Amino acid sequence: MMKVTLEFNLPDQQEKFDNLMHGAKWKYVVREMDEHMRELLKWNSENLDESQLLVVRQLRSMLLQYLEQENLRLHE
């Protein structure tokens, strides 16, 4: 078993503390956005024109590239 203790100097490091405390919420939001884009491409592509489809594909690709660059996984 490993224990970790993190210390923050508040209020100077409030933003860092908040980021740490809300990391799961950030992951949830990013995962939901990825899922929404995936569903648009898979199930609703007939409702989008070619330029809209291209934008959704590019945005999803960028999101996944950023996650990969940071060694982050949405689905474990």
N, C-alpha and C positions, 0 to 999 in steps of 0.2 A: 504494500500500500504506500502511496506517495501522497503527501500533503503539501499544499502550496498556500502560502500566505502572500497576499498582495497588499501593498500599502500605497495610499494616495495622499497627497497634501491638498486637502480641500480648503478653500475653493479654487486654488491655483490649477489643480489637475481635474477639475470637474468634468470637462469634456471627455478625457480619457476614461474616467470612472464610469460616466454614462455609457460610453461606447462598449465597455466591458459588460456592464449590467444589462444592456439591451441587445447584445449580440444575437441571441436567439430570435428576437423580434425582427432584426435585420434579415436574418437567414430566411425566416418565414415569408417576408415581403418579397425577397428576391426569388424564392422558390415559387411563390404564387404567380409572379410576373412571368417566369419561365414557363410555367404550366399553362398560363393563359396564351402565350405566344405559340406554344406547341399545339394547343387545341385549335387555335385559329388556323394554323397551317394544315393540320391533319383533318379537321372536321368541318371547317367553315371557309375553306379557301374559295369555294364557288361564290361566296358573298363579297369577295374582295377583288378589286381589279389588279392587273399585273404590277402596277407601281406600288400598291399597298402591300401585296404579297412580297415584293422585293424588299420593302422597308422592314417588314416583320422578320423576314429571313435574316437580313443584315443585323438588325438589333439583337435577335436571339443569338446569332453567331458571335457578335461582339461580347454579349453578356457571358457566354460560355468560355470565350477566350480569356476574358478578364478573370473569371473564376479559376481557370486552369493556371494562368500566370501566377496567381496567388496561392496555388495549391489548396483551393477550397472546393468542397464537394457539397452539392445540394442534396443528393440522395446517397444514403450510406447503406 
